[in-house]
Amino acid sequence: MLKKEKKTILIVDDDFDYLFQMKTAIQDMGFEVITADTQKEAEAIIEKTRPDLAILDLMMENQDTGFILCHKIKEKYPQVPIIIASAVTAETGMLFDVTSEEEQDWIKADLFLDKGIRMDQLHKEINKLLKI
């Protein structure tokens, strides 16, 4: 029987603790994980590697780093699903959603999650986006 190739997930976040927790949890789900903690590092990775899915923080070096990375990933790999996982709503009160076509058009993410999501819920969302 052929061994199924593991899907690769790129996680970009400037919070080292969160990045480590996410990496560990997602590896435990059976995925390969690549991490970056800056926009520049993430851009270098996507130049060489096509992830199967990306999970991005929104506010890193800049308020909109996650949006910039979304655009860059979608430009190079239009089919790669992107999840923005952010605490922006808790921190600023600003609400983002990607349920309308207009919002998806400028945000470019496939899903917007508030940080603090339960891992079983995240696993379901990843599987749904990867159509597993």
N, C-alpha and C positions, 0 to 999 in steps of 0.2 A: 504494500500500500504506500502511495506517495505521501510524504510528510507535507502538510499544508504550510506554506510560507507564512511567517508571522507578519502581521500588519505593523507598519511603523508609524508612531505618533510623535509629532514634534510638539514639545511644550515650551512656551516662552513666557518667563515671568522673572521680575527682578527681586522677588522675595525668595531668598535661598531656602528657607524652611518650607515654604509652600511648594516650591519647585521639587524639593527632595520628597516631600509627602506624596505629591502627585505622581512623580516618577515611580516611586515604590508601589503605590496603589495600582497604577496602570500596568506596570510590569506584572504584578500579581494577577491581573486580568488576562494575561497571556500575550501582551503586545510588546514589541520592541519600542524603546523610548529614546528619543534624542532630545536633549535640553539645551536651551540658550537663556542667558539672563540679560542680554541687551539686544536692541534692534539690529546693531551691526553684526553681532554674532549670528543672529537668526537669518539675516540676509545672506551671510556667507554659507550657511548650511543649505538654504534653499537654492543657492547657485549650483550646488553639487548633488543634492539629494532631493528626491520627490517623496515627501511623506504621504502616507495614506490619509492622514487627518492631522490637523493642527489645533492646539488649544493655546490661545493667546490671552495674556493679561492686556487690559486696555491702557492703563496709565503706568508707564515705566519712565524712561528718560523724559518723555513729553506726555502731555495730557492725551494725545491721540496716537501714541506709538502702535497700539493694537490695530487701529484702523489703517494706518500706513502699511503695516505688515500684511493685513488682510488683502489690500489692493495689490501688493507685490506678489503674494502667493497666488491669488486668483488670476493675475496677469500671466504668470508663468505656467501655472497648473490650474486651469479653470475648473477641473472636476474635483479638486481636493476640498473636502468639507472642512469648514473652520468653525470652531467654537470659541467665542470670547467669554472667558470666565473672569469676572471683575467684581470688585467691591465698590464700583463707582456710584451705584445707587445709594448704598449705605453712607458713603463718604461725602457725596455732593447733593444727593436728593434727585439727581438727574436720572430719568428713566430712558433706557434704550430698549428697543424691541426690533426683531427682524421678522415680524409676522406679515407685514405688508410688502408688496413689491417695491414700493418707493423706498422704504427703509433698507431693504436688501440691496437695492441699487446703489445706495451711497455707502452703506456699512460693509457690504460684501461678505458678511459672516452668514453662516447657515443657522447658527443658534447662539443666543445670548443667555448666559447663566450667571446668577449671582454667586460669588464665592461662598463657600460653606455648603455646597451641594453634597448630598450623601453620595458615597461612592457607588452604591448599588444603582442609584438613579443615573449617575454619570455613565456607568457601564451600559445601561439601557440606551442612553442617548448616543453613545459612541457606536454601539451595535446598529442602531437605527440608521445613523448617518453612513456607516460603512456597509449597510445592507447585509449584515451577517445574520 
